Each structure stands twice: as structure tokens, then as C-alpha cells.
Amino acid sequence: MADQQPVFNLRTALARLGGDERLFRDLAGIFFEDYPGLLDQLRASCAAADAEQVTRRAHRLKGLVGHFDALAAHGTAHDLEARGRAGPLQGTADAIETLAEQLRELEQQLREHCAKS
């Protein structure tokens, strides 16, 4: 969609990587491979009420999206990580689904960018 708001900041992400577009694409490839499994694990950890694993999975997802300066997804993953540390996981399943949507949008936009470059 032409009017779709960017969910990541290409300029900042590339600057963080020294302008290395190839490294950016490599990190995008890692994201594409890793996030679906991590998201499934995060959901399972939440369903099992395993706060420690929610914290770990959310932290890993936060690291994955951090490469792209994807502020919304990073913030949601950070919130999930904090919820896991705090203990009771009420409302966590809804936050996971918000993160899932943010990750799908990020994937779409990263794939579009990588196809152009």
C-alpha cells in the first residue's frame, strides 16, 4: 500500500550498521527465519504460564527487531519482557497478538525493501 506508514526506520537502521546494505539484508533474513518460531514459543510459554520463558522469548524478539529500529514492535516486546519478569501474565496473550501483527507488518515491509535493493 502506498500510504502504509513505515514500521521501521531504514535510515537509522543502516546508520547503525555503517551503511552496510548487505548486512541489513542478512539481518532481515535472520529475522524472517527466526521470528515465527520464537513467536510460537512465546505463545506456548504464555499458555503454560511460564513467566521465565515469556521473558526470554520476548527478549530475543526484542533483539531481532532492534536491528531495524522498529519502535512499536520493540516497545511491545520490551513490555512483554517486563510482564514476564513481573510475574502474573494477565493480558499477556493480547500483547502477544499485538506483537504478532507488528512483526507481520515488519516482515512485509522488510521483504519489500529487500526486493528493491
C-alpha positions as CSV (number, residue, x, y, z in Angstrom):
1,M,0.0,0.0,0.0
2,A,1.4,3.4,-1.0
3,D,0.1,5.2,2.2
4,Q,1.2,2.5,4.6
5,Q,3.3,4.0,7.4
6,P,6.8,2.6,7.8
7,V,7.2,0.3,10.8
8,F,11.0,0.6,10.7
9,N,13.4,3.4,10.2
10,L,15.7,2.4,7.3
11,R,18.0,5.4,7.7
12,T,18.7,4.8,11.4
13,A,19.0,1.1,10.9
14,L,21.5,1.5,8.1
15,A,23.4,4.1,10.0
16,R,23.7,1.7,12.9
17,L,25.2,-0.9,10.5
18,G,27.7,1.5,9.0
19,G,25.6,1.8,5.8
20,D,26.1,-1.8,5.0
21,E,23.0,-2.8,3.0
22,R,24.2,-6.4,2.6
23,L,24.4,-6.8,6.4
24,F,20.9,-5.2,6.6
25,R,19.6,-7.8,4.2
26,D,21.4,-10.6,6.1
27,L,19.8,-9.5,9.3
28,A,16.5,-9.3,7.6
29,G,17.0,-13.0,6.5
30,I,17.7,-14.0,10.1
31,F,14.6,-12.2,11.2
32,F,12.5,-14.0,8.6
33,E,13.8,-17.3,9.7
34,D,13.7,-16.8,13.5
35,Y,10.7,-14.7,14.4
36,P,7.9,-17.2,13.5
37,G,9.3,-19.9,15.8
38,L,10.1,-17.5,18.6
39,L,6.6,-16.1,18.3
40,D,5.1,-19.7,18.6
41,Q,7.4,-20.4,21.6
42,L,6.3,-17.1,23.2
43,R,2.6,-18.1,22.7
44,A,3.3,-21.5,24.2
45,S,5.1,-20.1,27.2
46,C,2.3,-17.7,27.9
47,A,-0.3,-20.6,27.6
48,A,1.8,-22.6,30.1
49,A,2.0,-19.5,32.4
50,D,5.8,-19.8,32.2
51,A,6.9,-16.3,33.0
52,E,10.6,-17.0,32.8
53,Q,10.2,-18.3,29.2
54,V,7.9,-15.4,28.3
55,T,10.7,-13.1,29.4
56,R,13.4,-15.0,27.4
57,R,11.4,-15.3,24.2
58,A,10.3,-11.6,24.4
59,H,13.9,-10.6,25.0
60,R,15.1,-12.5,21.9
61,L,12.3,-11.0,19.7
62,K,13.2,-7.5,21.1
63,G,16.8,-8.1,19.9
64,L,15.7,-9.2,16.5
65,V,13.6,-6.1,15.8
66,G,16.1,-3.8,17.4
67,H,18.3,-4.1,14.3
68,F,15.7,-2.4,12.2
69,D,14.7,0.5,14.6
70,A,11.1,-0.9,14.6
71,L,10.0,1.1,17.6
72,A,6.5,-0.2,18.0
73,A,7.5,-3.9,17.9
74,H,10.5,-3.2,20.0
75,G,8.3,-1.5,22.6
76,T,5.7,-4.3,22.7
77,A,8.5,-6.9,23.0
78,H,10.0,-4.8,25.9
79,D,6.6,-4.7,27.6
80,L,6.2,-8.4,27.3
81,E,9.7,-9.0,28.7
82,A,8.8,-6.8,31.7
83,R,5.5,-8.6,32.2
84,G,7.3,-11.9,32.3
85,R,9.7,-10.5,34.9
86,A,6.9,-9.1,37.0
87,G,5.1,-12.4,37.3
88,P,1.4,-12.7,36.7
89,L,0.8,-12.9,32.9
90,Q,-2.7,-11.3,32.8
91,G,-3.2,-9.5,29.5
92,T,0.0,-11.0,28.0
93,A,-1.8,-13.1,25.3
94,D,-3.4,-9.9,23.9
95,A,0.0,-8.2,23.9
96,I,1.5,-11.2,22.1
97,E,-1.1,-10.9,19.4
98,T,-0.3,-7.1,19.1
99,L,3.3,-8.1,18.7
100,A,2.4,-10.7,16.1
101,E,0.7,-8.1,14.0
102,Q,3.6,-5.7,14.3
103,L,6.0,-8.5,13.3
104,R,4.0,-9.4,10.2
105,E,3.9,-5.7,9.2
106,L,7.7,-5.5,9.7
107,E,8.2,-8.7,7.7
108,Q,6.2,-7.3,4.8
109,Q,8.0,-4.0,4.7
110,L,11.4,-5.6,5.1
111,R,10.6,-8.0,2.3
112,E,9.5,-5.1,0.1
113,H,12.7,-3.2,0.9
114,C,15.0,-6.2,0.2
115,A,13.2,-6.9,-3.1
116,K,14.0,-3.4,-4.2
117,S,17.7,-3.3,-3.2
